[in-house]
Amino acid sequence: LRLPPVIKNNAVISESTNKKTDDDEDYIVGQFCPYCSYNDESFCIDRVEYLKQRYRLSEEDAKNDKLVLSRCKSPPHDVYEDEPILVLHAGPHKTGTTALQAFIYDLIYANETIFPRDNLRIPSYDELPGVFAKEGVGLNLPHCSLEEYKKGSGGQMTIKMCARMRIAFPQFMQDAYNKSENALIVAEDFDRAAINFRRLRFFLQPYHRIKVVVTYRRLHDWLPSFYNQIIDHYSLIYAAGEEQYPSFVEWLDA
């Protein structure tokens, strides 16, 4: 089901409740939940691996163990009533996203309970690890969702650098969903053309209600801002005389 976008104060908000397709990773609400807590020391996936090794069970038999069945099923939600929402603030660049990230994480570092009091979860660095830290934590998600990661897609993270995130972030998402908590992720690099949306959808499981917020900045205002950022990135090259510093008009013509 796709709902038409809603425009609020230059922000375009789009909501979708995604139905399972043949291209999705296997996930059904109420089925075995790998990242649910089996006990204080391990997750359900760890318990299944233990049963397989200790008793030489098949994976299917281990998942059908009585205690696994009672503790390791993701709770169902009514998609139109109590199912939690994931808000994905996708920028793009030069629309105030960095300022929003700094505002959010400064509040978290000052008082970690401020958002949970409103039933809102925002991933910490330990829950969404990678090369980006502090207010940039959310950027680890799009950079681990690039089709060919750092080498082929120009990102900042290789597949090995995403190894921790591939474990920690699904655990965060599953825990928040099981507690019926809304979640928020802010990152401007979701505008990259090389995003692998099937992989991104895998990371966003088990949430089905996803709101994407995109801020619109008028082109005549956005272009000079983007130009200044690009020039700043190449300032050392220009200072060394390796390339000529382009004017705004020359940059547009390039």
CYANA upper distance limits for C-alpha pairs under 8 A (distance plus 0.5 A):
  1 LEU  CA     16 SER  CA      6.50
  1 LEU  CA     17 THR  CA      6.06
  1 LEU  CA     18 ASN  CA      7.02
  1 LEU  CA     19 LYS  CA      7.92
  2 ARG  CA     15 GLU  CA      7.32
  2 ARG  CA     16 SER  CA      5.42
  2 ARG  CA     17 THR  CA      7.39
  3 LEU  CA     14 SER  CA      7.31
  3 LEU  CA     15 GLU  CA      6.31
  3 LEU  CA     16 SER  CA      6.60
  4 PRO  CA     14 SER  CA      7.08
  4 PRO  CA     15 GLU  CA      8.15
  5 PRO  CA     12 VAL  CA      6.67
  5 PRO  CA     13 ILE  CA      5.84
  5 PRO  CA     14 SER  CA      4.88
  5 PRO  CA     15 GLU  CA      7.60
  6 VAL  CA     12 VAL  CA      6.17
  6 VAL  CA     13 ILE  CA      5.54
  6 VAL  CA     14 SER  CA      6.89
  7 ILE  CA     11 ALA  CA      6.02
  7 ILE  CA     12 VAL  CA      5.00
  7 ILE  CA     13 ILE  CA      6.65
  8 LYS  CA     12 VAL  CA      6.95
  8 LYS  CA     13 ILE  CA      8.03
 10 ASN  CA    215 THR  CA      6.26
 10 ASN  CA    216 TYR  CA      5.75
 10 ASN  CA    217 ARG  CA      7.76
 11 ALA  CA    213 VAL  CA      6.82
 11 ALA  CA    214 VAL  CA      5.95
 11 ALA  CA    215 THR  CA      4.65
 11 ALA  CA    216 TYR  CA      6.44
 12 VAL  CA    212 VAL  CA      8.38
 12 VAL  CA    213 VAL  CA      6.05
 12 VAL  CA    214 VAL  CA      5.55
 12 VAL  CA    215 THR  CA      6.55
 12 VAL  CA    216 TYR  CA      7.75
 13 ILE  CA    211 LYS  CA      6.95
 13 ILE  CA    212 VAL  CA      6.10
 13 ILE  CA    213 VAL  CA      5.01
 13 ILE  CA    214 VAL  CA      7.01
 14 SER  CA    211 LYS  CA      5.92
 14 SER  CA    212 VAL  CA      5.64
 14 SER  CA    213 VAL  CA      7.03
 15 GLU  CA    209 ARG  CA      7.46
 15 GLU  CA    210 ILE  CA      6.13
 15 GLU  CA    211 LYS  CA      4.78
 15 GLU  CA    212 VAL  CA      6.86
 16 SER  CA    208 HIS  CA      8.04
 16 SER  CA    209 ARG  CA      6.42
 16 SER  CA    210 ILE  CA      6.15
 16 SER  CA    211 LYS  CA      7.19
 17 THR  CA     79 VAL  CA      8.33
 17 THR  CA    208 HIS  CA      5.61
 17 THR  CA    209 ARG  CA      5.22
 17 THR  CA    210 ILE  CA      7.12
 18 ASN  CA    208 HIS  CA      5.85
 18 ASN  CA    209 ARG  CA      7.58
 19 LYS  CA    208 HIS  CA      8.19
 20 LYS  CA     24 ASP  CA      6.75
 23 ASP  CA    198 ARG  CA      7.99
 24 ASP  CA    198 ARG  CA      7.40
 24 ASP  CA    201 ARG  CA      8.22
 24 ASP  CA    202 PHE  CA      7.80
 25 GLU  CA    202 PHE  CA      6.77
 27 TYR  CA     31 GLN  CA      7.82
 27 TYR  CA    205 GLN  CA      8.27
 27 TYR  CA    206 PRO  CA      7.72
 29 VAL  CA     74 SER  CA      6.36
 29 VAL  CA     75 PRO  CA      7.12
 29 VAL  CA     76 PRO  CA      5.91
 29 VAL  CA     77 HIS  CA      8.28
 29 VAL  CA    206 PRO  CA      7.95
 30 GLY  CA     73 LYS  CA      5.76
 30 GLY  CA     74 SER  CA      5.15
 30 GLY  CA     75 PRO  CA      5.90
 30 GLY  CA     76 PRO  CA      5.98
 31 GLN  CA     73 LYS  CA      5.76
 31 GLN  CA     74 SER  CA      6.55
 32 PHE  CA     63 LYS  CA      7.75
 32 PHE  CA     69 LEU  CA      8.10
 32 PHE  CA     72 CYS  CA      6.11
 32 PHE  CA     73 LYS  CA      5.25
 32 PHE  CA     74 SER  CA      7.06
 33 CYS  CA     44 CYS  CA      7.38
 33 CYS  CA     45 ILE  CA      8.32
 33 CYS  CA     72 CYS  CA      5.78
 33 CYS  CA     73 LYS  CA      5.71
 33 CYS  CA     74 SER  CA      5.83
 34 PRO  CA     43 PHE  CA      7.28
 34 PRO  CA     44 CYS  CA      5.64
 34 PRO  CA     45 ILE  CA      5.07
 34 PRO  CA     72 CYS  CA      7.75
 35 TYR  CA     43 PHE  CA      5.95
 35 TYR  CA     44 CYS  CA      6.51
 35 TYR  CA     45 ILE  CA      6.97
 35 TYR  CA    170 PRO  CA      7.70
 35 TYR  CA    171 GLN  CA      5.64
 35 TYR  CA    174 GLN  CA      6.86
 35 TYR  CA    175 ASP  CA      8.06
 36 CYS  CA     43 PHE  CA      6.09
 36 CYS  CA     44 CYS  CA      6.19
 36 CYS  CA     71 ARG  CA      8.43
 36 CYS  CA     72 CYS  CA      6.54
 36 CYS  CA     73 LYS  CA      8.32
 36 CYS  CA     74 SER  CA      7.98
 36 CYS  CA    171 GLN  CA      7.98
 36 CYS  CA    174 GLN  CA      7.32
 36 CYS  CA    175 ASP  CA      7.21
 37 SER  CA     42 SER  CA      6.72
 37 SER  CA     43 PHE  CA      4.88
 37 SER  CA     44 CYS  CA      6.44
 37 SER  CA     71 ARG  CA      8.41
 37 SER  CA     72 CYS  CA      8.10
 38 TYR  CA     42 SER  CA      6.34
 38 TYR  CA     43 PHE  CA      5.38
 38 TYR  CA     44 CYS  CA      5.34
 38 TYR  CA     47 ARG  CA      7.53
 38 TYR  CA     68 VAL  CA      8.15
 38 TYR  CA     71 ARG  CA      6.73
 38 TYR  CA     72 CYS  CA      7.27
 39 ASN  CA     43 PHE  CA      7.34
 42 SER  CA     46 ASP  CA      6.46
 42 SER  CA     47 ARG  CA      7.56
 43 PHE  CA     47 ARG  CA      7.09
 44 CYS  CA     48 VAL  CA      6.82
 44 CYS  CA     68 VAL  CA      7.64
 44 CYS  CA     71 ARG  CA      8.43
 44 CYS  CA     72 CYS  CA      6.47
 45 ILE  CA     49 GLU  CA      6.85
 46 ASP  CA     50 TYR  CA      6.71
 47 ARG  CA     51 LEU  CA      6.75
 47 ARG  CA     68 VAL  CA      8.25
 48 VAL  CA     52 LYS  CA      6.69
 48 VAL  CA     59 GLU  CA      7.49
 48 VAL  CA     62 ALA  CA      5.90
 48 VAL  CA     63 LYS  CA      6.70
 48 VAL  CA     68 VAL  CA      8.29
 49 GLU  CA     53 GLN  CA      6.75
 49 GLU  CA     59 GLU  CA      8.39
 49 GLU  CA     62 ALA  CA      8.48
 50 TYR  CA     54 ARG  CA      6.29
 51 LEU  CA     55 TYR  CA      6.09
 51 LEU  CA     56 ARG  CA      7.53
 51 LEU  CA     57 LEU  CA      6.95
 51 LEU  CA     62 ALA  CA      6.36
 52 LYS  CA     56 ARG  CA      5.30
 52 LYS  CA     57 LEU  CA      4.98
 52 LYS  CA     58 SER  CA      6.56
 52 LYS  CA     59 GLU  CA      6.98
 52 LYS  CA     62 ALA  CA      6.78
 53 GLN  CA     57 LEU  CA      7.68
 57 LEU  CA     61 ASP  CA      6.46
 57 LEU  CA     62 ALA  CA      6.49
 58 SER  CA     62 ALA  CA      6.69
 59 GLU  CA     63 LYS  CA      6.68
 60 GLU  CA     64 ASN  CA      6.79
 61 ASP  CA     65 ASP  CA      6.91
 62 ALA  CA     68 VAL  CA      8.15
 63 LYS  CA     68 VAL  CA      6.52
 63 LYS  CA     69 LEU  CA      7.23
 64 ASN  CA     68 VAL  CA      7.07
 64 ASN  CA     69 LEU  CA      6.36
 65 ASP  CA     69 LEU  CA      6.57
 66 LYS  CA     70 SER  CA      6.85
 67 LEU  CA     71 ARG  CA      6.66
 68 VAL  CA     72 CYS  CA      5.88
 69 LEU  CA     73 LYS  CA      7.00
 74 SER  CA    178 ASN  CA      7.08
 75 PRO  CA    178 ASN  CA      6.76
 77 HIS  CA     81 GLU  CA      8.39
 77 HIS  CA     82 ASP  CA      6.57
 77 HIS  CA     83 GLU  CA      5.41
 78 ASP  CA     82 ASP  CA      6.03
 78 ASP  CA     83 GLU  CA      6.05
 79 VAL  CA     83 GLU  CA      5.60
 79 VAL  CA    208 HIS  CA      8.16
 79 VAL  CA    209 ARG  CA      7.90
 82 ASP  CA    180 SER  CA      8.04
 83 GLU  CA    180 SER  CA      7.08
 83 GLU  CA    209 ARG  CA      7.90
 84 PRO  CA    177 TYR  CA      7.11
 84 PRO  CA    180 SER  CA      5.76
 84 PRO  CA    181 GLU  CA      6.16
 84 PRO  CA    182 ASN  CA      5.44
 84 PRO  CA    183 ALA  CA      8.37
 84 PRO  CA    207 TYR  CA      7.77
 84 PRO  CA    209 ARG  CA      7.48
 85 ILE  CA    181 GLU  CA      8.15
 85 ILE  CA    182 ASN  CA      5.35
 85 ILE  CA    183 ALA  CA      6.99
 85 ILE  CA    207 TYR  CA      7.43
 85 ILE  CA    208 HIS  CA      8.09
 85 ILE  CA    209 ARG  CA      5.54
 85 ILE  CA    210 ILE  CA      6.32
 85 ILE  CA    211 LYS  CA      7.71
 86 LEU  CA    182 ASN  CA      6.22
 86 LEU  CA    183 ALA  CA      5.25
 86 LEU  CA    184 LEU  CA      6.42
 86 LEU  CA    185 ILE  CA      8.42
 86 LEU  CA    207 TYR  CA      7.07
 86 LEU  CA    209 ARG  CA      6.80
 86 LEU  CA    210 ILE  CA      5.29
 86 LEU  CA    211 LYS  CA      6.66
 87 VAL  CA    182 ASN  CA      8.25
 87 VAL  CA    183 ALA  CA      6.65
 87 VAL  CA    184 LEU  CA      5.30
 87 VAL  CA    185 ILE  CA      6.93
 87 VAL  CA    210 ILE  CA      6.41
 87 VAL  CA    211 LYS  CA      5.25
 87 VAL  CA    212 VAL  CA      6.47
 87 VAL  CA    213 VAL  CA      7.76
 88 LEU  CA    184 LEU  CA      6.58
 88 LEU  CA    185 ILE  CA      5.65
 88 LEU  CA    186 VAL  CA      6.65
 88 LEU  CA    187 ALA  CA      8.47
 88 LEU  CA    210 ILE  CA      7.68
 88 LEU  CA    211 LYS  CA      6.53
 88 LEU  CA    212 VAL  CA      5.24
 88 LEU  CA    213 VAL  CA      6.63
 89 HIS  CA    184 LEU  CA      8.07
 89 HIS  CA    185 ILE  CA      6.67
 89 HIS  CA    186 VAL  CA      5.16
 89 HIS  CA    187 ALA  CA      6.82
 89 HIS  CA    188 GLU  CA      8.03
 89 HIS  CA    212 VAL  CA      6.36
 89 HIS  CA    213 VAL  CA      5.18
 89 HIS  CA    214 VAL  CA      6.78
 90 ALA  CA    186 VAL  CA      6.81
 90 ALA  CA    187 ALA  CA      5.95
 90 ALA  CA    188 GLU  CA      5.49
 90 ALA  CA    189 ASP  CA      7.55
 90 ALA  CA    190 PHE  CA      5.97
 90 ALA  CA    191 ASP  CA      7.42
 90 ALA  CA    212 VAL  CA      7.30
 90 ALA  CA    213 VAL  CA      6.53
 90 ALA  CA    214 VAL  CA      5.98
 91 GLY  CA     95 THR  CA      6.80
 91 GLY  CA     96 GLY  CA      8.12
 91 GLY  CA     97 THR  CA      5.97
 91 GLY  CA    186 VAL  CA      8.09
 91 GLY  CA    187 ALA  CA      6.82
 91 GLY  CA    188 GLU  CA      4.61
 91 GLY  CA    189 ASP  CA      7.88
 91 GLY  CA    190 PHE  CA      7.98
 91 GLY  CA    191 ASP  CA      8.03
 91 GLY  CA    213 VAL  CA      8.05
 91 GLY  CA    214 VAL  CA      5.97
 91 GLY  CA    215 THR  CA      6.52
 92 PRO  CA     97 THR  CA      7.76
 92 PRO  CA    188 GLU  CA      5.22
 92 PRO  CA    189 ASP  CA      7.44
 92 PRO  CA    190 PHE  CA      7.92
 92 PRO  CA    191 ASP  CA      6.54
 92 PRO  CA    214 VAL  CA      7.15
 92 PRO  CA    215 THR  CA      7.30
 93 HIS  CA     97 THR  CA      7.49
 93 HIS  CA    188 GLU  CA      6.00
 93 HIS  CA    189 ASP  CA      7.92
 93 HIS  CA    226 PHE  CA      8.42
 94 LYS  CA    222 TRP  CA      7.33
 94 LYS  CA    225 SER  CA      7.16
 94 LYS  CA    226 PHE  CA      6.97
 95 THR  CA    215 THR  CA      6.83
 95 THR  CA    216 TYR  CA      7.74
 95 THR  CA    217 ARG  CA      6.81
 95 THR  CA    222 TRP  CA      8.39
 96 GLY  CA    100 LEU  CA      6.83
 97 THR  CA    101 GLN  CA      6.65
 97 THR  CA    186 VAL  CA      7.87
 97 THR  CA    187 ALA  CA      7.58
 97 THR  CA    188 GLU  CA      6.84
 98 THR  CA    102 ALA  CA      6.68
 98 THR  CA    135 GLU  CA      8.30
 98 THR  CA    136 GLY  CA      8.36
 98 THR  CA    188 GLU  CA      8.41
 99 ALA  CA    103 PHE  CA      6.63
100 LEU  CA    104 ILE  CA      6.67
101 GLN  CA    105 TYR  CA      6.66
101 GLN  CA    135 GLU  CA      5.72
101 GLN  CA    136 GLY  CA      7.30
101 GLN  CA    186 VAL  CA      7.00
101 GLN  CA    187 ALA  CA      8.37
102 ALA  CA    106 ASP  CA      6.31
102 ALA  CA    135 GLU  CA      5.51
102 ALA  CA    136 GLY  CA      8.48
103 PHE  CA    107 LEU  CA      6.83
104 ILE  CA    108 ILE  CA      6.89
104 ILE  CA    135 GLU  CA      8.11
105 TYR  CA    109 TYR  CA      6.53
105 TYR  CA    134 LYS  CA      7.50
105 TYR  CA    135 GLU  CA      5.86
106 ASP  CA    110 ALA  CA      6.68
106 ASP  CA    135 GLU  CA      8.09
107 LEU  CA    111 ASN  CA      6.45
107 LEU  CA    112 GLU  CA      7.92
107 LEU  CA    114 ILE  CA      7.87
108 ILE  CA    112 GLU  CA      5.03
108 ILE  CA    113 THR  CA      7.88
108 ILE  CA    114 ILE  CA      7.35
108 ILE  CA    115 PHE  CA      8.14
112 GLU  CA    116 PRO  CA      8.38
113 THR  CA    117 ARG  CA      6.62
114 ILE  CA    118 ASP  CA      7.96
115 PHE  CA    119 ASN  CA      7.15
115 PHE  CA    120 LEU  CA      5.73
115 PHE  CA    121 ARG  CA      7.10
115 PHE  CA    122 ILE  CA      8.26
116 PRO  CA    120 LEU  CA      5.41
116 PRO  CA    121 ARG  CA      6.42
119 ASN  CA    181 GLU  CA      5.80
119 ASN  CA    182 ASN  CA      6.64
120 LEU  CA    181 GLU  CA      6.28
120 LEU  CA    182 ASN  CA      5.32
120 LEU  CA    183 ALA  CA      5.93
120 LEU  CA    184 LEU  CA      7.60
121 ARG  CA    176 ALA  CA      7.32
121 ARG  CA    181 GLU  CA      6.92
121 ARG  CA    182 ASN  CA      6.58
121 ARG  CA    183 ALA  CA      5.10
121 ARG  CA    184 LEU  CA      6.87
122 ILE  CA    183 ALA  CA      6.32
122 ILE  CA    184 LEU  CA      5.78
122 ILE  CA    185 ILE  CA      6.97
123 PRO  CA    127 GLU  CA      5.93
123 PRO  CA    128 LEU  CA      6.48
123 PRO  CA    137 VAL  CA      8.19
123 PRO  CA    138 GLY  CA      8.17
123 PRO  CA    172 PHE  CA      7.75
123 PRO  CA    184 LEU  CA      8.35
123 PRO  CA    185 ILE  CA      7.87
124 SER  CA    128 LEU  CA      6.65
124 SER  CA    129 PRO  CA      8.46
124 SER  CA    137 VAL  CA      7.50
125 TYR  CA    129 PRO  CA      5.43
125 TYR  CA    130 GLY  CA      8.21
125 TYR  CA    133 ALA  CA      6.69
125 TYR  CA    134 LYS  CA      7.77
125 TYR  CA    137 VAL  CA      6.29
126 ASP  CA    168 ALA  CA      7.75
127 GLU  CA    165 MET  CA      7.90
127 GLU  CA    168 ALA  CA      5.72
127 GLU  CA    169 PHE  CA      5.79
127 GLU  CA    171 GLN  CA      8.31
127 GLU  CA    172 PHE  CA      6.42
128 LEU  CA    137 VAL  CA      7.02
128 LEU  CA    138 GLY  CA      7.70
128 LEU  CA    140 ASN  CA      7.21
128 LEU  CA    141 LEU  CA      7.83
128 LEU  CA    165 MET  CA      6.07
128 LEU  CA    168 ALA  CA      6.92
128 LEU  CA    169 PHE  CA      5.71
129 PRO  CA    133 ALA  CA      8.13
129 PRO  CA    137 VAL  CA      7.60
129 PRO  CA    140 ASN  CA      7.23
129 PRO  CA    162 CYS  CA      8.45
129 PRO  CA    164 ARG  CA      7.05
129 PRO  CA    165 MET  CA      5.76
129 PRO  CA    168 ALA  CA      8.04
129 PRO  CA    169 PHE  CA      8.41
130 GLY  CA    137 VAL  CA      8.11
130 GLY  CA    140 ASN  CA      5.98
130 GLY  CA    157 MET  CA      8.07
130 GLY  CA    161 MET  CA      7.15
130 GLY  CA    162 CYS  CA      7.01
130 GLY  CA    164 ARG  CA      8.11
130 GLY  CA    165 MET  CA      7.19
131 VAL  CA    140 ASN  CA      7.41
131 VAL  CA    156 GLN  CA      7.91
131 VAL  CA    157 MET  CA      7.51
131 VAL  CA    161 MET  CA      8.35
132 PHE  CA    136 GLY  CA      5.75
132 PHE  CA    137 VAL  CA      5.77
132 PHE  CA    138 GLY  CA      8.30
132 PHE  CA    139 LEU  CA      6.88
132 PHE  CA    140 ASN  CA      6.52
133 ALA  CA    137 VAL  CA      5.32
136 GLY  CA    140 ASN  CA      8.27
136 GLY  CA    187 ALA  CA      8.02
138 GLY  CA    142 PRO  CA      8.32
138 GLY  CA    185 ILE  CA      6.27
138 GLY  CA    186 VAL  CA      5.96
138 GLY  CA    187 ALA  CA      5.66
139 LEU  CA    143 HIS  CA      6.85
139 LEU  CA    186 VAL  CA      8.11
139 LEU  CA    187 ALA  CA      5.58
139 LEU  CA    188 GLU  CA      7.81
139 LEU  CA    189 ASP  CA      7.06
140 ASN  CA    144 CYS  CA      6.60
140 ASN  CA    165 MET  CA      8.48
141 LEU  CA    145 SER  CA      6.76
141 LEU  CA    200 LEU  CA      8.43
142 PRO  CA    146 LEU  CA      6.94
142 PRO  CA    187 ALA  CA      7.98
142 PRO  CA    189 ASP  CA      6.51
142 PRO  CA    190 PHE  CA      6.00
142 PRO  CA    195 ILE  CA      7.51
142 PRO  CA    200 LEU  CA      8.14
143 HIS  CA    149 TYR  CA      7.19
143 HIS  CA    150 LYS  CA      8.45
143 HIS  CA    155 GLY  CA      6.16
143 HIS  CA    156 GLN  CA      6.93
143 HIS  CA    157 MET  CA      6.65
143 HIS  CA    189 ASP  CA      7.97
144 CYS  CA    149 TYR  CA      6.89
144 CYS  CA    157 MET  CA      7.08
144 CYS  CA    158 THR  CA      8.23
144 CYS  CA    159 ILE  CA      7.78
144 CYS  CA    162 CYS  CA      6.41
145 SER  CA    149 TYR  CA      7.74
145 SER  CA    195 ILE  CA      6.12
145 SER  CA    196 ASN  CA      6.09
145 SER  CA    197 PHE  CA      7.87
145 SER  CA    199 ARG  CA      6.50
145 SER  CA    200 LEU  CA      6.04
146 LEU  CA    150 LYS  CA      8.41
146 LEU  CA    153 SER  CA      6.83
146 LEU  CA    155 GLY  CA      7.55
146 LEU  CA    194 ALA  CA      5.93
146 LEU  CA    195 ILE  CA      4.90
146 LEU  CA    196 ASN  CA      6.02
147 GLU  CA    152 GLY  CA      8.30
147 GLU  CA    153 SER  CA      7.02
147 GLU  CA    194 ALA  CA      6.07
147 GLU  CA    195 ILE  CA      6.23
147 GLU  CA    196 ASN  CA      5.44
148 GLU  CA    152 GLY  CA      5.31
148 GLU  CA    153 SER  CA      5.67
148 GLU  CA    194 ALA  CA      8.34
149 TYR  CA    153 SER  CA      5.97
149 TYR  CA    154 GLY  CA      7.45
149 TYR  CA    155 GLY  CA      6.12
149 TYR  CA    156 GLN  CA      8.02
149 TYR  CA    157 MET  CA      6.56
149 TYR  CA    158 THR  CA      5.84
149 TYR  CA    159 ILE  CA      6.82
150 LYS  CA    154 GLY  CA      5.45
150 LYS  CA    155 GLY  CA      4.64
150 LYS  CA    156 GLN  CA      5.84
150 LYS  CA    157 MET  CA      5.65
150 LYS  CA    158 THR  CA      5.56
150 LYS  CA    159 ILE  CA      8.46
151 LYS  CA    155 GLY  CA      7.83
151 LYS  CA    158 THR  CA      7.66
153 SER  CA    194 ALA  CA      6.62
157 MET  CA    161 MET  CA      6.11
157 MET  CA    162 CYS  CA      7.15
158 THR  CA    162 CYS  CA      6.98
159 ILE  CA    163 ALA  CA      7.17
162 CYS  CA    166 ARG  CA      6.67
163 ALA  CA    167 ILE  CA      7.48
164 ARG  CA    168 ALA  CA      6.60
165 MET  CA    169 PHE  CA      5.93
166 ARG  CA    170 PRO  CA      7.20
166 ARG  CA    203 PHE  CA      8.38
167 ILE  CA    171 GLN  CA      7.07
168 ALA  CA    172 PHE  CA      6.84
169 PHE  CA    173 MET  CA      6.72
169 PHE  CA    203 PHE  CA      7.86
170 PRO  CA    174 GLN  CA      6.51
170 PRO  CA    203 PHE  CA      6.70
170 PRO  CA    204 LEU  CA      8.15
170 PRO  CA    205 GLN  CA      7.94
171 GLN  CA    175 ASP  CA      6.55
172 PHE  CA    176 ALA  CA      6.65
173 MET  CA    177 TYR  CA      6.58
173 MET  CA    204 LEU  CA      7.54
173 MET  CA    205 GLN  CA      7.47
173 MET  CA    206 PRO  CA      7.70
173 MET  CA    207 TYR  CA      8.43
174 GLN  CA    178 ASN  CA      6.52
174 GLN  CA    205 GLN  CA      7.98
174 GLN  CA    206 PRO  CA      7.06
175 ASP  CA    179 LYS  CA      6.83
176 ALA  CA    180 SER  CA      6.81
176 ALA  CA    181 GLU  CA      5.63
176 ALA  CA    182 ASN  CA      7.70
176 ALA  CA    183 ALA  CA      7.73
177 TYR  CA    181 GLU  CA      6.28
177 TYR  CA    182 ASN  CA      7.99
177 TYR  CA    206 PRO  CA      7.50
177 TYR  CA    207 TYR  CA      7.36
190 PHE  CA    195 ILE  CA      7.60
191 ASP  CA    195 ILE  CA      8.46
195 ILE  CA    200 LEU  CA      8.25
196 ASN  CA    200 LEU  CA      6.80
197 PHE  CA    201 ARG  CA      6.44
198 ARG  CA    202 PHE  CA      6.81
199 ARG  CA    203 PHE  CA      6.92
200 LEU  CA    204 LEU  CA      6.82
201 ARG  CA    205 GLN  CA      6.95
217 ARG  CA    221 ASP  CA      7.38
217 ARG  CA    222 TRP  CA      6.47
218 ARG  CA    222 TRP  CA      6.49
219 LEU  CA    223 LEU  CA      6.40
220 HIS  CA    224 PRO  CA      7.86
221 ASP  CA    225 SER  CA      7.43
222 TRP  CA    226 PHE  CA      6.65
223 LEU  CA    227 TYR  CA      6.51
224 PRO  CA    228 ASN  CA      6.72
224 PRO  CA    248 PHE  CA      8.03
225 SER  CA    229 GLN  CA      6.98
226 PHE  CA    230 ILE  CA      6.78
227 TYR  CA    231 ILE  CA      6.65
227 TYR  CA    248 PHE  CA      7.50
227 TYR  CA    251 TRP  CA      8.24
228 ASN  CA    232 ASP  CA      6.61
229 GLN  CA    233 HIS  CA      6.89
230 ILE  CA    234 TYR  CA      7.14
231 ILE  CA    235 SER  CA      6.55
231 ILE  CA    245 TYR  CA      8.43
234 TYR  CA    238 TYR  CA      6.85
235 SER  CA    239 ALA  CA      6.51
236 LEU  CA    240 ALA  CA      6.62
237 ILE  CA    241 GLY  CA      6.91
237 ILE  CA    242 GLU  CA      5.99
237 ILE  CA    243 GLU  CA      6.77
238 TYR  CA    242 GLU  CA      6.51
238 TYR  CA    243 GLU  CA      5.84
238 TYR  CA    244 GLN  CA      6.58
238 TYR  CA    245 TYR  CA      6.30
246 PRO  CA    250 GLU  CA      6.08
246 PRO  CA    251 TRP  CA      6.28
247 SER  CA    251 TRP  CA      6.56
248 PHE  CA    252 LEU  CA      6.80
249 VAL  CA    253 ASP  CA      6.82
250 GLU  CA    254 ALA  CA      6.65
